[in-house]
């Protein structure tokens, strides 16, 4: 069963706010990154129809898209990502194989993989607002560099085709957390 979105087609109903306001929502947030975008691709057309901005959180796939996680040992022992299926065993191996496709495109564009995937999101419209998390100023500076990565429609298509929607292995959270999110 595909992931459900809190901004699905059933969300199309008049808001209960001020007169003339179609929806009380002004933004929708969900994970959205090159390999983890199935839910976002379902929600985005509805958001656009309703004039709702889309906040793409975890656009770097909890760091796997930066290339900083190559093995489970790259994740600190106390880090909750160790419990996330996408970072375990064969799932991590498969996701790293997908990353290799992104890395090749980033080399062609002369940018980091993190910058490329952020630029990919930005290239999809001004209503998409990626919010990558970081603990380091150097990563913040790197992420801001995504605005200087020029992608044309062919680049956007090439990146999407390199990592098709649904190709990523492993859920974003452990099963119990996924149930709590209604996914």
Helices and strands as residue ranges (DSSP letters): G 9-11, E 27-31, H 38-50, E 53-57, G 61-66, G 72-74, G 80-83, G 85-87, H 89-109, H 113-122, E 128-131, H 137-144, G 145-148, H 153-162, H 175-180
